[in-house]
Amino acid sequence: MTKWTYAATDLLTGAVLADTLPLNVQSFSMTLNGSGTLTGALNLSEVSQSNAPFIAALACRRAVLWARADGFPVWAGIIWDWPDMTRAQGTLPVSAQTLDFLWSKRLVTDTLEYAAVDLFKAFLDLVVYGMTKNSPHIAAGVSPAATRPAAYLAMVATQGRVARLVLPDPGSSGATWTASYTYSDLTQVSSAWSDMCASGNLEYFFQPGLDGNGDLAIYLRIGYTRLGRPLANSGLVLTYPGNALDYGYTVTGSQSSNMVWATAPPNGSALTWQSQYPHGADLTDLLANNYPLLESTASWQGSVVTRQSQVDSFADGQVAMVTAGMTTPVINVGGSSWPHVKDIQLGDAAYLAFTSPLHPPRADGSPGLQQEVRITGITGYPPGPSQSEYYQLATSAVTAA
């Protein structure tokens, strides 16, 4: 069985607040492009004085909580809430979210202009801007002086820090990003990221790990089109019966569309941008596979569209996520089975070989379901009272780069 330990550090300074916390974690999750959570409870001692250091270490808004499996960090995020309602249980409930949530609390307070900037460089510039309010892409003479007083920038320099965060060398994505963010809109930085994911085919996640000195660190991973390892490198094969305890084969046709019309707000004119056919259409699903027309809309948020190709690309990215019945297999893996959560990277390709009444064996006796998928999310359930250790893997049938 995996040995689980929990620690807390200070968001701003990186100082260790507690190296070992008596925490019972119900679950933790992480997904591509953000939105991971953790729920747990601090076990309170009857000796009240011994609780104080642990309670202080779990301070909302400034404590970063780390979950370690056999000493290796597999989840990290900021504690935001104490959903505490009673003393009867002898615990203090805590709720945390992965680091990306912090940038929903950082606003674009200047006018930023990205004109054909490499996608990775634009993304990382927004990351740094959220921590410093400095950027080489601040439009000169556009933002009012009130948005950049010296006292405000000095405060951001200390209170906007994110300790233990390791940013990558941007390199080159091979794609460019053109967008404008106006100071008066006060756009969330995370909303600008969402634009890049939806229309720029960018993927990212914050991955906990250890630095060269063996200290806790969080690495920002970014990729164009797809993150993660191809099947030949990941080696992830899941079998049922076998290393998978159970699986579900979710198909949400009611939420799917094979024709997405994308729109964007006007940019200095009365006209609204709209995608142009065949952009936004899954012609394979419609014509080759003969499925009925299912239309929906998607609205660009967070930046100013300046070219038709932007909204067309946005439509193509949206339809790829919602077409073909949105088949998303969900697989449960036991805590003592391979692969373990620390063996998996978000975005990894995995091969499924499942046999069940839903997917009976083929005529040659081979598994009824043989499919390559991507792992897009992980939810972990550490062992605890009335809870056995296991992991749930969310996947996407869309594997093509």
Buried (B, 14 or more C-beta within 10 A) or exposed (E): EBEBBBBBBBBBEBEBBBEEBBBBBBBBBBBBBBBBBBBBBBBBEEEEEEBEEBBEBBBEEBBBBBBBBEEEBBBBBBBBEBEEEEEEEEBBBBBBBBBBBBBBEBBBBBBBBBEEBBBBBBBBBBBEBBBEBBBEBBBEEBBEEEBBEEEEBEEBEEEBBBBBBEEEEBEEBEBBBBBBBBBEBEBBBBBBBBBBBBBBBBBBBBBBBBEEEEEBBBBBBBBBEBBBBEBEEBBBBBEBEEBBBBBEBEBEEEEBBBBBBBBBEEBEEEEEBBBBEEBBBBEEBBEEEEBEEBEBBBEBBBBBBBEBEBBBBBBBBBBBBBBBBBBBBBBBBBBEBEBBBBEBBBBBBBBBBBBBEEBEEEEEEEBBBEBBBBBBBBBBBBBBEEEEBBBBBBBBBBBEE
